[in-house]
Amino acid sequence: CNYANGDMVGHSGVMEAAVKAVEALDICVGRVVDAMLACGGEVIITADHGNAEQMLDRSTNQAHTAHTLNLVPFLYIGRRAEIAPAGSGALRDVAPTLLAMMGLPQPPEMTGKSLIRIL
């Protein structure tokens, strides 16, 4: 799933809208996680950039409506793997991680590494 709530509303610079968007996102993601775990599945939650976590440009005291360069979470939810220590990953590591979860080989052209260790 791709939930763009925080990104789309983050561009508005309206804090109240961002809060509502993230609350709705929390409910939706919770449903997906519950359904996946109920059938023995696994879930990865991540993003390619931030946005709604920084709604104010402190240097100008104006709304911040652009993508941020802040670190984003990489969450693994499942029962058959361990995740790498926080701060040790990059966007290039997402595809190798998904391949590892599916038991598929990583092509040599991919320079990233899996962020999980299958147990």
Phi and psi restraints in degrees (range 20) as a CNS / XPLOR table:
assign (resid 1 and name C) (resid 2 and name N)
       (resid 2 and name CA) (resid 2 and name C) 1.0 -122.8 20.0 2
assign (resid 2 and name N) (resid 2 and name CA)
       (resid 2 and name C) (resid 3 and name N) 1.0 109.4 20.0 2
assign (resid 2 and name C) (resid 3 and name N)
       (resid 3 and name CA) (resid 3 and name C) 1.0 -102.0 20.0 2
assign (resid 3 and name N) (resid 3 and name CA)
       (resid 3 and name C) (resid 4 and name N) 1.0 108.6 20.0 2
assign (resid 3 and name C) (resid 4 and name N)
       (resid 4 and name CA) (resid 4 and name C) 1.0 -94.2 20.0 2
assign (resid 4 and name N) (resid 4 and name CA)
       (resid 4 and name C) (resid 5 and name N) 1.0 9.7 20.0 2
assign (resid 4 and name C) (resid 5 and name N)
       (resid 5 and name CA) (resid 5 and name C) 1.0 -49.4 20.0 2
assign (resid 5 and name N) (resid 5 and name CA)
       (resid 5 and name C) (resid 6 and name N) 1.0 -56.9 20.0 2
assign (resid 5 and name C) (resid 6 and name N)
       (resid 6 and name CA) (resid 6 and name C) 1.0 -63.4 20.0 2
assign (resid 6 and name N) (resid 6 and name CA)
       (resid 6 and name C) (resid 7 and name N) 1.0 -36.5 20.0 2
assign (resid 6 and name C) (resid 7 and name N)
       (resid 7 and name CA) (resid 7 and name C) 1.0 -68.8 20.0 2
assign (resid 7 and name N) (resid 7 and name CA)
       (resid 7 and name C) (resid 8 and name N) 1.0 -51.5 20.0 2
assign (resid 7 and name C) (resid 8 and name N)
       (resid 8 and name CA) (resid 8 and name C) 1.0 -63.0 20.0 2
assign (resid 8 and name N) (resid 8 and name CA)
       (resid 8 and name C) (resid 9 and name N) 1.0 -46.2 20.0 2
assign (resid 8 and name C) (resid 9 and name N)
       (resid 9 and name CA) (resid 9 and name C) 1.0 -74.0 20.0 2
assign (resid 9 and name N) (resid 9 and name CA)
       (resid 9 and name C) (resid 10 and name N) 1.0 -28.9 20.0 2
assign (resid 9 and name C) (resid 10 and name N)
       (resid 10 and name CA) (resid 10 and name C) 1.0 -59.4 20.0 2
assign (resid 10 and name N) (resid 10 and name CA)
       (resid 10 and name C) (resid 11 and name N) 1.0 -32.1 20.0 2
assign (resid 10 and name C) (resid 11 and name N)
       (resid 11 and name CA) (resid 11 and name C) 1.0 -68.1 20.0 2
assign (resid 11 and name N) (resid 11 and name CA)
       (resid 11 and name C) (resid 12 and name N) 1.0 -17.8 20.0 2
assign (resid 11 and name C) (resid 12 and name N)
       (resid 12 and name CA) (resid 12 and name C) 1.0 -77.2 20.0 2
assign (resid 12 and name N) (resid 12 and name CA)
       (resid 12 and name C) (resid 13 and name N) 1.0 -27.9 20.0 2
assign (resid 12 and name C) (resid 13 and name N)
       (resid 13 and name CA) (resid 13 and name C) 1.0 77.0 20.0 2
assign (resid 13 and name N) (resid 13 and name CA)
       (resid 13 and name C) (resid 14 and name N) 1.0 9.2 20.0 2
assign (resid 13 and name C) (resid 14 and name N)
       (resid 14 and name CA) (resid 14 and name C) 1.0 -98.3 20.0 2
assign (resid 14 and name N) (resid 14 and name CA)
       (resid 14 and name C) (resid 15 and name N) 1.0 108.0 20.0 2
assign (resid 14 and name C) (resid 15 and name N)
       (resid 15 and name CA) (resid 15 and name C) 1.0 -57.8 20.0 2
assign (resid 15 and name N) (resid 15 and name CA)
       (resid 15 and name C) (resid 16 and name N) 1.0 -45.3 20.0 2
assign (resid 15 and name C) (resid 16 and name N)
       (resid 16 and name CA) (resid 16 and name C) 1.0 -60.0 20.0 2
assign (resid 16 and name N) (resid 16 and name CA)
       (resid 16 and name C) (resid 17 and name N) 1.0 -40.2 20.0 2
assign (resid 16 and name C) (resid 17 and name N)
       (resid 17 and name CA) (resid 17 and name C) 1.0 -66.7 20.0 2
assign (resid 17 and name N) (resid 17 and name CA)
       (resid 17 and name C) (resid 18 and name N) 1.0 -39.3 20.0 2
assign (resid 17 and name C) (resid 18 and name N)
       (resid 18 and name CA) (resid 18 and name C) 1.0 -64.4 20.0 2
assign (resid 18 and name N) (resid 18 and name CA)
       (resid 18 and name C) (resid 19 and name N) 1.0 -40.9 20.0 2
assign (resid 18 and name C) (resid 19 and name N)
       (resid 19 and name CA) (resid 19 and name C) 1.0 -61.7 20.0 2
assign (resid 19 and name N) (resid 19 and name CA)
       (resid 19 and name C) (resid 20 and name N) 1.0 -46.7 20.0 2
assign (resid 19 and name C) (resid 20 and name N)
       (resid 20 and name CA) (resid 20 and name C) 1.0 -62.9 20.0 2
assign (resid 20 and name N) (resid 20 and name CA)
       (resid 20 and name C) (resid 21 and name N) 1.0 -40.2 20.0 2
assign (resid 20 and name C) (resid 21 and name N)
       (resid 21 and name CA) (resid 21 and name C) 1.0 -63.3 20.0 2
assign (resid 21 and name N) (resid 21 and name CA)
       (resid 21 and name C) (resid 22 and name N) 1.0 -43.1 20.0 2
assign (resid 21 and name C) (resid 22 and name N)
       (resid 22 and name CA) (resid 22 and name C) 1.0 -70.6 20.0 2
assign (resid 22 and name N) (resid 22 and name CA)
       (resid 22 and name C) (resid 23 and name N) 1.0 -35.0 20.0 2
assign (resid 22 and name C) (resid 23 and name N)
       (resid 23 and name CA) (resid 23 and name C) 1.0 -63.2 20.0 2
assign (resid 23 and name N) (resid 23 and name CA)
       (resid 23 and name C) (resid 24 and name N) 1.0 -43.2 20.0 2
assign (resid 23 and name C) (resid 24 and name N)
       (resid 24 and name CA) (resid 24 and name C) 1.0 -64.6 20.0 2
assign (resid 24 and name N) (resid 24 and name CA)
       (resid 24 and name C) (resid 25 and name N) 1.0 -40.8 20.0 2
assign (resid 24 and name C) (resid 25 and name N)
       (resid 25 and name CA) (resid 25 and name C) 1.0 -60.3 20.0 2
assign (resid 25 and name N) (resid 25 and name CA)
       (resid 25 and name C) (resid 26 and name N) 1.0 -42.2 20.0 2
assign (resid 25 and name C) (resid 26 and name N)
       (resid 26 and name CA) (resid 26 and name C) 1.0 -59.2 20.0 2
assign (resid 26 and name N) (resid 26 and name CA)
       (resid 26 and name C) (resid 27 and name N) 1.0 -43.2 20.0 2
assign (resid 26 and name C) (resid 27 and name N)
       (resid 27 and name CA) (resid 27 and name C) 1.0 -64.9 20.0 2
assign (resid 27 and name N) (resid 27 and name CA)
       (resid 27 and name C) (resid 28 and name N) 1.0 -46.5 20.0 2
assign (resid 27 and name C) (resid 28 and name N)
       (resid 28 and name CA) (resid 28 and name C) 1.0 -64.1 20.0 2
assign (resid 28 and name N) (resid 28 and name CA)
       (resid 28 and name C) (resid 29 and name N) 1.0 -45.6 20.0 2
assign (resid 28 and name C) (resid 29 and name N)
       (resid 29 and name CA) (resid 29 and name C) 1.0 -64.4 20.0 2
assign (resid 29 and name N) (resid 29 and name CA)
       (resid 29 and name C) (resid 30 and name N) 1.0 -38.8 20.0 2
assign (resid 29 and name C) (resid 30 and name N)
       (resid 30 and name CA) (resid 30 and name C) 1.0 -58.5 20.0 2
assign (resid 30 and name N) (resid 30 and name CA)
       (resid 30 and name C) (resid 31 and name N) 1.0 -40.2 20.0 2
assign (resid 30 and name C) (resid 31 and name N)
       (resid 31 and name CA) (resid 31 and name C) 1.0 -65.7 20.0 2
assign (resid 31 and name N) (resid 31 and name CA)
       (resid 31 and name C) (resid 32 and name N) 1.0 -42.6 20.0 2
assign (resid 31 and name C) (resid 32 and name N)
       (resid 32 and name CA) (resid 32 and name C) 1.0 -64.0 20.0 2
assign (resid 32 and name N) (resid 32 and name CA)
       (resid 32 and name C) (resid 33 and name N) 1.0 -46.2 20.0 2
assign (resid 32 and name C) (resid 33 and name N)
       (resid 33 and name CA) (resid 33 and name C) 1.0 -60.8 20.0 2
assign (resid 33 and name N) (resid 33 and name CA)
       (resid 33 and name C) (resid 34 and name N) 1.0 -47.4 20.0 2
assign (resid 33 and name C) (resid 34 and name N)
       (resid 34 and name CA) (resid 34 and name C) 1.0 -58.3 20.0 2
assign (resid 34 and name N) (resid 34 and name CA)
       (resid 34 and name C) (resid 35 and name N) 1.0 -44.7 20.0 2
assign (resid 34 and name C) (resid 35 and name N)
       (resid 35 and name CA) (resid 35 and name C) 1.0 -65.5 20.0 2
assign (resid 35 and name N) (resid 35 and name CA)
       (resid 35 and name C) (resid 36 and name N) 1.0 -41.9 20.0 2
assign (resid 35 and name C) (resid 36 and name N)
       (resid 36 and name CA) (resid 36 and name C) 1.0 -66.3 20.0 2
assign (resid 36 and name N) (resid 36 and name CA)
       (resid 36 and name C) (resid 37 and name N) 1.0 -43.5 20.0 2
assign (resid 36 and name C) (resid 37 and name N)
       (resid 37 and name CA) (resid 37 and name C) 1.0 -66.9 20.0 2
assign (resid 37 and name N) (resid 37 and name CA)
       (resid 37 and name C) (resid 38 and name N) 1.0 -34.8 20.0 2
assign (resid 37 and name C) (resid 38 and name N)
       (resid 38 and name CA) (resid 38 and name C) 1.0 -63.4 20.0 2
assign (resid 38 and name N) (resid 38 and name CA)
       (resid 38 and name C) (resid 39 and name N) 1.0 -28.8 20.0 2
assign (resid 38 and name C) (resid 39 and name N)
       (resid 39 and name CA) (resid 39 and name C) 1.0 -104.5 20.0 2
assign (resid 39 and name N) (resid 39 and name CA)
       (resid 39 and name C) (resid 40 and name N) 1.0 14.2 20.0 2
assign (resid 39 and name C) (resid 40 and name N)
       (resid 40 and name CA) (resid 40 and name C) 1.0 80.6 20.0 2
assign (resid 40 and name N) (resid 40 and name CA)
       (resid 40 and name C) (resid 41 and name N) 1.0 16.3 20.0 2
assign (resid 40 and name C) (resid 41 and name N)
       (resid 41 and name CA) (resid 41 and name C) 1.0 -85.0 20.0 2
assign (resid 41 and name N) (resid 41 and name CA)
       (resid 41 and name C) (resid 42 and name N) 1.0 -178.5 20.0 2
assign (resid 41 and name C) (resid 42 and name N)
       (resid 42 and name CA) (resid 42 and name C) 1.0 -129.6 20.0 2
assign (resid 42 and name N) (resid 42 and name CA)
       (resid 42 and name C) (resid 43 and name N) 1.0 156.2 20.0 2
assign (resid 42 and name C) (resid 43 and name N)
       (resid 43 and name CA) (resid 43 and name C) 1.0 -134.4 20.0 2
assign (resid 43 and name N) (resid 43 and name CA)
       (resid 43 and name C) (resid 44 and name N) 1.0 137.4 20.0 2
assign (resid 43 and name C) (resid 44 and name N)
       (resid 44 and name CA) (resid 44 and name C) 1.0 -115.0 20.0 2
assign (resid 44 and name N) (resid 44 and name CA)
       (resid 44 and name C) (resid 45 and name N) 1.0 131.1 20.0 2
assign (resid 44 and name C) (resid 45 and name N)
       (resid 45 and name CA) (resid 45 and name C) 1.0 -121.6 20.0 2
assign (resid 45 and name N) (resid 45 and name CA)
       (resid 45 and name C) (resid 46 and name N) 1.0 123.3 20.0 2
assign (resid 45 and name C) (resid 46 and name N)
       (resid 46 and name CA) (resid 46 and name C) 1.0 -157.8 20.0 2
assign (resid 46 and name N) (resid 46 and name CA)
       (resid 46 and name C) (resid 47 and name N) 1.0 -177.4 20.0 2
assign (resid 46 and name C) (resid 47 and name N)
       (resid 47 and name CA) (resid 47 and name C) 1.0 -151.4 20.0 2
assign (resid 47 and name N) (resid 47 and name CA)
       (resid 47 and name C) (resid 48 and name N) 1.0 162.3 20.0 2
assign (resid 47 and name C) (resid 48 and name N)
       (resid 48 and name CA) (resid 48 and name C) 1.0 -96.7 20.0 2
assign (resid 48 and name N) (resid 48 and name CA)
       (resid 48 and name C) (resid 49 and name N) 1.0 -8.5 20.0 2
assign (resid 48 and name C) (resid 49 and name N)
       (resid 49 and name CA) (resid 49 and name C) 1.0 -167.3 20.0 2
assign (resid 49 and name N) (resid 49 and name CA)
       (resid 49 and name C) (resid 50 and name N) 1.0 163.6 20.0 2
assign (resid 49 and name C) (resid 50 and name N)
       (resid 50 and name CA) (resid 50 and name C) 1.0 -94.2 20.0 2
assign (resid 50 and name N) (resid 50 and name CA)
       (resid 50 and name C) (resid 51 and name N) 1.0 173.8 20.0 2
assign (resid 50 and name C) (resid 51 and name N)
       (resid 51 and name CA) (resid 51 and name C) 1.0 -166.9 20.0 2
assign (resid 51 and name N) (resid 51 and name CA)
       (resid 51 and name C) (resid 52 and name N) 1.0 -66.9 20.0 2
assign (resid 51 and name C) (resid 52 and name N)
       (resid 52 and name CA) (resid 52 and name C) 1.0 -70.3 20.0 2
assign (resid 52 and name N) (resid 52 and name CA)
       (resid 52 and name C) (resid 53 and name N) 1.0 -13.1 20.0 2
assign (resid 52 and name C) (resid 53 and name N)
       (resid 53 and name CA) (resid 53 and name C) 1.0 -77.1 20.0 2
assign (resid 53 and name N) (resid 53 and name CA)
       (resid 53 and name C) (resid 54 and name N) 1.0 -9.8 20.0 2
assign (resid 53 and name C) (resid 54 and name N)
       (resid 54 and name CA) (resid 54 and name C) 1.0 -135.1 20.0 2
assign (resid 54 and name N) (resid 54 and name CA)
       (resid 54 and name C) (resid 55 and name N) 1.0 93.6 20.0 2
assign (resid 54 and name C) (resid 55 and name N)
       (resid 55 and name CA) (resid 55 and name C) 1.0 -97.2 20.0 2
assign (resid 55 and name N) (resid 55 and name CA)
       (resid 55 and name C) (resid 56 and name N) 1.0 -6.9 20.0 2
assign (resid 55 and name C) (resid 56 and name N)
       (resid 56 and name CA) (resid 56 and name C) 1.0 -130.3 20.0 2
assign (resid 56 and name N) (resid 56 and name CA)
       (resid 56 and name C) (resid 57 and name N) 1.0 131.3 20.0 2
assign (resid 56 and name C) (resid 57 and name N)
       (resid 57 and name CA) (resid 57 and name C) 1.0 -86.0 20.0 2
assign (resid 57 and name N) (resid 57 and name CA)
       (resid 57 and name C) (resid 58 and name N) 1.0 106.4 20.0 2
assign (resid 57 and name C) (resid 58 and name N)
       (resid 58 and name CA) (resid 58 and name C) 1.0 -66.1 20.0 2
assign (resid 58 and name N) (resid 58 and name CA)
       (resid 58 and name C) (resid 59 and name N) 1.0 -23.5 20.0 2
assign (resid 58 and name C) (resid 59 and name N)
       (resid 59 and name CA) (resid 59 and name C) 1.0 -76.9 20.0 2
assign (resid 59 and name N) (resid 59 and name CA)
       (resid 59 and name C) (resid 60 and name N) 1.0 -27.3 20.0 2
assign (resid 59 and name C) (resid 60 and name N)
       (resid 60 and name CA) (resid 60 and name C) 1.0 -112.1 20.0 2
assign (resid 60 and name N) (resid 60 and name CA)
       (resid 60 and name C) (resid 61 and name N) 1.0 -12.6 20.0 2
assign (resid 60 and name C) (resid 61 and name N)
       (resid 61 and name CA) (resid 61 and name C) 1.0 62.1 20.0 2
assign (resid 61 and name N) (resid 61 and name CA)
       (resid 61 and name C) (resid 62 and name N) 1.0 26.2 20.0 2
assign (resid 61 and name C) (resid 62 and name N)
       (resid 62 and name CA) (resid 62 and name C) 1.0 -111.4 20.0 2
assign (resid 62 and name N) (resid 62 and name CA)
       (resid 62 and name C) (resid 63 and name N) 1.0 166.2 20.0 2
assign (resid 62 and name C) (resid 63 and name N)
       (resid 63 and name CA) (resid 63 and name C) 1.0 -61.6 20.0 2
assign (resid 63 and name N) (resid 63 and name CA)
       (resid 63 and name C) (resid 64 and name N) 1.0 137.3 20.0 2
assign (resid 63 and name C) (resid 64 and name N)
       (resid 64 and name CA) (resid 64 and name C) 1.0 -98.3 20.0 2
assign (resid 64 and name N) (resid 64 and name CA)
       (resid 64 and name C) (resid 65 and name N) 1.0 114.3 20.0 2
assign (resid 64 and name C) (resid 65 and name N)
       (resid 65 and name CA) (resid 65 and name C) 1.0 -115.2 20.0 2
assign (resid 65 and name N) (resid 65 and name CA)
       (resid 65 and name C) (resid 66 and name N) 1.0 9.7 20.0 2
assign (resid 65 and name C) (resid 66 and name N)
       (resid 66 and name CA) (resid 66 and name C) 1.0 -105.6 20.0 2
assign (resid 66 and name N) (resid 66 and name CA)
       (resid 66 and name C) (resid 67 and name N) 1.0 165.7 20.0 2
assign (resid 66 and name C) (resid 67 and name N)
       (resid 67 and name CA) (resid 67 and name C) 1.0 -61.2 20.0 2
assign (resid 67 and name N) (resid 67 and name CA)
       (resid 67 and name C) (resid 68 and name N) 1.0 150.0 20.0 2
assign (resid 67 and name C) (resid 68 and name N)
       (resid 68 and name CA) (resid 68 and name C) 1.0 -103.4 20.0 2
assign (resid 68 and name N) (resid 68 and name CA)
       (resid 68 and name C) (resid 69 and name N) 1.0 168.4 20.0 2
assign (resid 68 and name C) (resid 69 and name N)
       (resid 69 and name CA) (resid 69 and name C) 1.0 -103.2 20.0 2
assign (resid 69 and name N) (resid 69 and name CA)
       (resid 69 and name C) (resid 70 and name N) 1.0 12.7 20.0 2
assign (resid 69 and name C) (resid 70 and name N)
       (resid 70 and name CA) (resid 70 and name C) 1.0 -65.3 20.0 2
assign (resid 70 and name N) (resid 70 and name CA)
       (resid 70 and name C) (resid 71 and name N) 1.0 153.1 20.0 2
assign (resid 70 and name C) (resid 71 and name N)
       (resid 71 and name CA) (resid 71 and name C) 1.0 -61.9 20.0 2
assign (resid 71 and name N) (resid 71 and name CA)
       (resid 71 and name C) (resid 72 and name N) 1.0 147.6 20.0 2
assign (resid 71 and name C) (resid 72 and name N)
       (resid 72 and name CA) (resid 72 and name C) 1.0 -114.8 20.0 2
assign (resid 72 and name N) (resid 72 and name CA)
       (resid 72 and name C) (resid 73 and name N) 1.0 156.1 20.0 2
assign (resid 72 and name C) (resid 73 and name N)
       (resid 73 and name CA) (resid 73 and name C) 1.0 -73.5 20.0 2
assign (resid 73 and name N) (resid 73 and name CA)
       (resid 73 and name C) (resid 74 and name N) 1.0 155.1 20.0 2
assign (resid 73 and name C) (resid 74 and name N)
       (resid 74 and name CA) (resid 74 and name C) 1.0 -133.1 20.0 2
assign (resid 74 and name N) (resid 74 and name CA)
       (resid 74 and name C) (resid 75 and name N) 1.0 105.4 20.0 2
assign (resid 74 and name C) (resid 75 and name N)
       (resid 75 and name CA) (resid 75 and name C) 1.0 -110.2 20.0 2
assign (resid 75 and name N) (resid 75 and name CA)
       (resid 75 and name C) (resid 76 and name N) 1.0 131.7 20.0 2
assign (resid 75 and name C) (resid 76 and name N)
       (resid 76 and name CA) (resid 76 and name C) 1.0 -108.9 20.0 2
assign (resid 76 and name N) (resid 76 and name CA)
       (resid 76 and name C) (resid 77 and name N) 1.0 128.0 20.0 2
assign (resid 76 and name C) (resid 77 and name N)
       (resid 77 and name CA) (resid 77 and name C) 1.0 -125.3 20.0 2
assign (resid 77 and name N) (resid 77 and name CA)
       (resid 77 and name C) (resid 78 and name N) 1.0 114.4 20.0 2
assign (resid 77 and name C) (resid 78 and name N)
       (resid 78 and name CA) (resid 78 and name C) 1.0 175.9 20.0 2
assign (resid 78 and name N) (resid 78 and name CA)
       (resid 78 and name C) (resid 79 and name N) 1.0 -173.1 20.0 2
assign (resid 78 and name C) (resid 79 and name N)
       (resid 79 and name CA) (resid 79 and name C) 1.0 -119.4 20.0 2
assign (resid 79 and name N) (resid 79 and name CA)
       (resid 79 and name C) (resid 80 and name N) 1.0 1.4 20.0 2
assign (resid 79 and name C) (resid 80 and name N)
       (resid 80 and name CA) (resid 80 and name C) 1.0 -122.2 20.0 2
assign (resid 80 and name N) (resid 80 and name CA)
       (resid 80 and name C) (resid 81 and name N) 1.0 17.4 20.0 2
assign (resid 80 and name C) (resid 81 and name N)
       (resid 81 and name CA) (resid 81 and name C) 1.0 -150.8 20.0 2
assign (resid 81 and name N) (resid 81 and name CA)
       (resid 81 and name C) (resid 82 and name N) 1.0 163.1 20.0 2
assign (resid 81 and name C) (resid 82 and name N)
       (resid 82 and name CA) (resid 82 and name C) 1.0 -116.3 20.0 2
assign (resid 82 and name N) (resid 82 and name CA)
       (resid 82 and name C) (resid 83 and name N) 1.0 145.5 20.0 2
assign (resid 82 and name C) (resid 83 and name N)
       (resid 83 and name CA) (resid 83 and name C) 1.0 -93.9 20.0 2
assign (resid 83 and name N) (resid 83 and name CA)
       (resid 83 and name C) (resid 84 and name N) 1.0 151.5 20.0 2
assign (resid 83 and name C) (resid 84 and name N)
       (resid 84 and name CA) (resid 84 and name C) 1.0 -66.9 20.0 2
assign (resid 84 and name N) (resid 84 and name CA)
       (resid 84 and name C) (resid 85 and name N) 1.0 160.0 20.0 2
assign (resid 84 and name C) (resid 85 and name N)
       (resid 85 and name CA) (resid 85 and name C) 1.0 -58.1 20.0 2
assign (resid 85 and name N) (resid 85 and name CA)
       (resid 85 and name C) (resid 86 and name N) 1.0 148.9 20.0 2
assign (resid 85 and name C) (resid 86 and name N)
       (resid 86 and name CA) (resid 86 and name C) 1.0 -56.7 20.0 2
assign (resid 86 and name N) (resid 86 and name CA)
       (resid 86 and name C) (resid 87 and name N) 1.0 143.4 20.0 2
assign (resid 86 and name C) (resid 87 and name N)
       (resid 87 and name CA) (resid 87 and name C) 1.0 81.5 20.0 2
assign (resid 87 and name N) (resid 87 and name CA)
       (resid 87 and name C) (resid 88 and name N) 1.0 3.3 20.0 2
assign (resid 87 and name C) (resid 88 and name N)
       (resid 88 and name CA) (resid 88 and name C) 1.0 -100.7 20.0 2
assign (resid 88 and name N) (resid 88 and name CA)
       (resid 88 and name C) (resid 89 and name N) 1.0 5.2 20.0 2
assign (resid 88 and name C) (resid 89 and name N)
       (resid 89 and name CA) (resid 89 and name C) 1.0 -115.3 20.0 2
assign (resid 89 and name N) (resid 89 and name CA)
       (resid 89 and name C) (resid 90 and name N) 1.0 171.5 20.0 2
assign (resid 89 and name C) (resid 90 and name N)
       (resid 90 and name CA) (resid 90 and name C) 1.0 -145.5 20.0 2
assign (resid 90 and name N) (resid 90 and name CA)
       (resid 90 and name C) (resid 91 and name N) 1.0 168.1 20.0 2
assign (resid 90 and name C) (resid 91 and name N)
       (resid 91 and name CA) (resid 91 and name C) 1.0 -56.4 20.0 2
assign (resid 91 and name N) (resid 91 and name CA)
       (resid 91 and name C) (resid 92 and name N) 1.0 -34.0 20.0 2
assign (resid 91 and name C) (resid 92 and name N)
       (resid 92 and name CA) (resid 92 and name C) 1.0 -65.8 20.0 2
assign (resid 92 and name N) (resid 92 and name CA)
       (resid 92 and name C) (resid 93 and name N) 1.0 -11.8 20.0 2
assign (resid 92 and name C) (resid 93 and name N)
       (resid 93 and name CA) (resid 93 and name C) 1.0 -90.5 20.0 2
assign (resid 93 and name N) (resid 93 and name CA)
       (resid 93 and name C) (resid 94 and name N) 1.0 -9.9 20.0 2
assign (resid 93 and name C) (resid 94 and name N)
       (resid 94 and name CA) (resid 94 and name C) 1.0 -66.9 20.0 2
assign (resid 94 and name N) (resid 94 and name CA)
       (resid 94 and name C) (resid 95 and name N) 1.0 -51.3 20.0 2
assign (resid 94 and name C) (resid 95 and name N)
       (resid 95 and name CA) (resid 95 and name C) 1.0 -60.7 20.0 2
assign (resid 95 and name N) (resid 95 and name CA)
       (resid 95 and name C) (resid 96 and name N) 1.0 -46.0 20.0 2
assign (resid 95 and name C) (resid 96 and name N)
       (resid 96 and name CA) (resid 96 and name C) 1.0 -59.8 20.0 2
assign (resid 96 and name N) (resid 96 and name CA)
       (resid 96 and name C) (resid 97 and name N) 1.0 -33.1 20.0 2
assign (resid 96 and name C) (resid 97 and name N)
       (resid 97 and name CA) (resid 97 and name C) 1.0 -66.0 20.0 2
assign (resid 97 and name N) (resid 97 and name CA)
       (resid 97 and name C) (resid 98 and name N) 1.0 -45.4 20.0 2
assign (resid 97 and name C) (resid 98 and name N)
       (resid 98 and name CA) (resid 98 and name C) 1.0 -63.3 20.0 2
assign (resid 98 and name N) (resid 98 and name CA)
       (resid 98 and name C) (resid 99 and name N) 1.0 -39.6 20.0 2
assign (resid 98 and name C) (resid 99 and name N)
       (resid 99 and name CA) (resid 99 and name C) 1.0 -61.7 20.0 2
assign (resid 99 and name N) (resid 99 and name CA)
       (resid 99 and name C) (resid 100 and name N) 1.0 -43.2 20.0 2
assign (resid 99 and name C) (resid 100 and name N)
       (resid 100 and name CA) (resid 100 and name C) 1.0 -61.2 20.0 2
assign (resid 100 and name N) (resid 100 and name CA)
       (resid 100 and name C) (resid 101 and name N) 1.0 -40.5 20.0 2
assign (resid 100 and name C) (resid 101 and name N)
       (resid 101 and name CA) (resid 101 and name C) 1.0 -62.9 20.0 2
assign (resid 101 and name N) (resid 101 and name CA)
       (resid 101 and name C) (resid 102 and name N) 1.0 -33.3 20.0 2
assign (resid 101 and name C) (resid 102 and name N)
       (resid 102 and name CA) (resid 102 and name C) 1.0 -89.6 20.0 2
assign (resid 102 and name N) (resid 102 and name CA)
       (resid 102 and name C) (resid 103 and name N) 1.0 -1.1 20.0 2
assign (resid 102 and name C) (resid 103 and name N)
       (resid 103 and name CA) (resid 103 and name C) 1.0 71.4 20.0 2
assign (resid 103 and name N) (resid 103 and name CA)
       (resid 103 and name C) (resid 104 and name N) 1.0 26.6 20.0 2
assign (resid 103 and name C) (resid 104 and name N)
       (resid 104 and name CA) (resid 104 and name C) 1.0 -103.7 20.0 2
assign (resid 104 and name N) (resid 104 and name CA)
       (resid 104 and name C) (resid 105 and name N) 1.0 149.1 20.0 2
assign (resid 104 and name C) (resid 105 and name N)
       (resid 105 and name CA) (resid 105 and name C) 1.0 -70.9 20.0 2
assign (resid 105 and name N) (resid 105 and name CA)
       (resid 105 and name C) (resid 106 and name N) 1.0 150.2 20.0 2
assign (resid 105 and name C) (resid 106 and name N)
       (resid 106 and name CA) (resid 106 and name C) 1.0 -89.9 20.0 2
assign (resid 106 and name N) (resid 106 and name CA)
       (resid 106 and name C) (resid 107 and name N) 1.0 124.1 20.0 2
assign (resid 106 and name C) (resid 107 and name N)
       (resid 107 and name CA) (resid 107 and name C) 1.0 -62.5 20.0 2
assign (resid 107 and name N) (resid 107 and name CA)
       (resid 107 and name C) (resid 108 and name N) 1.0 147.6 20.0 2
assign (resid 107 and name C) (resid 108 and name N)
       (resid 108 and name CA) (resid 108 and name C) 1.0 -63.0 20.0 2
assign (resid 108 and name N) (resid 108 and name CA)
       (resid 108 and name C) (resid 109 and name N) 1.0 -20.8 20.0 2
assign (resid 108 and name C) (resid 109 and name N)
       (resid 109 and name CA) (resid 109 and name C) 1.0 -70.2 20.0 2
assign (resid 109 and name N) (resid 109 and name CA)
       (resid 109 and name C) (resid 110 and name N) 1.0 -21.2 20.0 2
assign (resid 109 and name C) (resid 110 and name N)
       (resid 110 and name CA) (resid 110 and name C) 1.0 -80.2 20.0 2
assign (resid 110 and name N) (resid 110 and name CA)
       (resid 110 and name C) (resid 111 and name N) 1.0 123.7 20.0 2
assign (resid 110 and name C) (resid 111 and name N)
       (resid 111 and name CA) (resid 111 and name C) 1.0 -93.9 20.0 2
assign (resid 111 and name N) (resid 111 and name CA)
       (resid 111 and name C) (resid 112 and name N) 1.0 -8.0 20.0 2
assign (resid 111 and name C) (resid 112 and name N)
       (resid 112 and name CA) (resid 112 and name C) 1.0 -79.7 20.0 2
assign (resid 112 and name N) (resid 112 and name CA)
       (resid 112 and name C) (resid 113 and name N) 1.0 179.2 20.0 2
assign (resid 112 and name C) (resid 113 and name N)
       (resid 113 and name CA) (resid 113 and name C) 1.0 -132.5 20.0 2
assign (resid 113 and name N) (resid 113 and name CA)
       (resid 113 and name C) (resid 114 and name N) 1.0 156.6 20.0 2
assign (resid 113 and name C) (resid 114 and name N)
       (resid 114 and name CA) (resid 114 and name C) 1.0 -68.0 20.0 2
assign (resid 114 and name N) (resid 114 and name CA)
       (resid 114 and name C) (resid 115 and name N) 1.0 138.3 20.0 2
assign (resid 114 and name C) (resid 115 and name N)
       (resid 115 and name CA) (resid 115 and name C) 1.0 -92.3 20.0 2
assign (resid 115 and name N) (resid 115 and name CA)
       (resid 115 and name C) (resid 116 and name N) 1.0 2.0 20.0 2
assign (resid 115 and name C) (resid 116 and name N)
       (resid 116 and name CA) (resid 116 and name C) 1.0 -127.2 20.0 2
assign (resid 116 and name N) (resid 116 and name CA)
       (resid 116 and name C) (resid 117 and name N) 1.0 159.4 20.0 2
assign (resid 116 and name C) (resid 117 and name N)
       (resid 117 and name CA) (resid 117 and name C) 1.0 -119.3 20.0 2
assign (resid 117 and name N) (resid 117 and name CA)
       (resid 117 and name C) (resid 118 and name N) 1.0 117.6 20.0 2
assign (resid 117 and name C) (resid 118 and name N)
       (resid 118 and name CA) (resid 118 and name C) 1.0 -68.9 20.0 2
assign (resid 118 and name N) (resid 118 and name CA)
       (resid 118 and name C) (resid 119 and name N) 1.0 130.3 20.0 2
